Amino acid sequence: MSTFWAEKRFCAGPQDTEALGAELAQEFKPGDVLLLQGPLGAGKTCLTRGLARGLGADADSVLSPTFALVREVRGGRLPLHHVDLYRLQGPGEVRGLGLEELFDGDGLTVVEWPERLGALAPAGAWRLSLSLPPDGGREATCLRP
């Protein structure tokens, strides 16, 4: 494991957050799940744009899927499934979405607001937390499974 994973990363702004996503994309393989936590405005969708770019897909096609719940981005090394559970109340509402199929699929699944998954969260998922320090920027902490 590189030292990158042993410490927090500071992102000064959206470009740094997207660059972090592009860097992380190199680590993922088919069937990986990234649980992406952080408050509104912490850069979750920005990081996902970077993941798409790092996978070789069209990063501009990554939009917040708040109303669609799931968006798929193809054209890269892996399909990217971008899931946003913000509007859902918990596992009861999540159960009928068929996310288990994505979790066992051929791509990378990124889940924003993963706390809504409850026990449905895959045990072997990566976890990345974005926070907004009081002095500005973003702080990212990533844990491998």
N, C-alpha and C positions, 0 to 999 in steps of 0.2 A: 504494500500500500504506500503510495507516495505521501510526502508531507502535506500535499494539498488537502488530503482528506483528514489530516490530524489537526488542522487548525481552521479557524473561521476565515472567510474571505470578505474583504470590504469592496464594495462596488460604489464608486463615486456618483454614478448616474446610470441612465438607461443603456448607454453604449457599453459600459462595463458589465452590466447585468446580462445583456445579450451576448457579449463575448464569453462570459462564464458559461452560459448555456451552450454555446458552440464548442467550447472546450469539453464540457461534460458529455456532449453527444458522442464523443469518440469512445466512451466507456461502455455504452449500452449495446445489448444484444437482443435478438428477438425474444419476446415474452417478458422483457423487463418492465417494471412498473415504478414510476417515480411519484411519491406522495409529496406534493408541493404545498407547504403551509406558509401562511403569512397574512397580515392584515390587508384590508383594501389598500391599494396603492403601493404595495411593497415590491411590485415588479414580477409577479408570477407569470403573467402573460408575456411580458418582455423576455423573461428567461426562456419561456417556451418558444418564442420566436428564434432565439439563439440556438436552441436545440434543433429546430427545423433547419436552420442555416447550416449547422454543424453536420446534420445528416445528409445535406445536399438537396434539400427540398426548398420550395419557395417560401421563404420566411415571411414575405408580405401577405401570404394567405392565412397566417395565424392571427386570428382575431379572438377577442374574448368570447367564449361560447356560452355566456351567461343565459341566453335565451334558447339556444339550441341544445344545451347540456353536453353534447358530444360533437366534436368536429374531427374530421380525418384529413390529414395532410399526406399526400403520396408524392412520389417523384424522387425520393431520397433513398439512401441505403436501407432504411427501415420505414415502414408506414408509421406515422405519428398520430396517435389518438389523443386528442386534447379534451379532457373532461372537466367541467366546471359544475360543482355541486352546491354552489352558493345559495341558490333558491330553495334547495330541498331541506327538509327538517331533520332527517336522520335516516338510519338504515331501512326503516319501513318503506320510505319513498324511493330509496335507492334500489331495493331488491328487484323491482320489475324492469330495470334498465338493461339487464343482460351484460353488465360490466364484467362478470366472471369470464365470458367468452373473450373479451378484449384482454383480460389479465393473462389468459392462456394462449393468446394469439401470436401472430408473426411479427408484431411491431413493438414499439415503445408506447406505453400508455402513461400519460401525465395526468394526475388527478389534483385539481385545485380544490381546496376545502375538504381534505380527506377525512377530517374528523367526523363528517357526515356518514362515512362508511361504517363506522363502528367495527364490529367483528368481521365485516365483509372485507376489510383491508387485508390484502395478501401478506402473509407472514414474511416472505422474502423480498419485500419491496424496498427500494431505495427511499430515503427520506431527506428532503431538503427543506430547510426553514429559512425564510427571509424575514428580517426584522428591520425596523426603521429607527436607527439610533437617534437620540435627541440632537446630535450635532450634524445631522444630515447624512445623505447617502443611504446605502443599504448594507446589511451584514448578512452573509449567507453561511449556513452551516449544513454540510452534507454528510450523511451517514450511509455507507454501503450496507447491503444486507449481510 
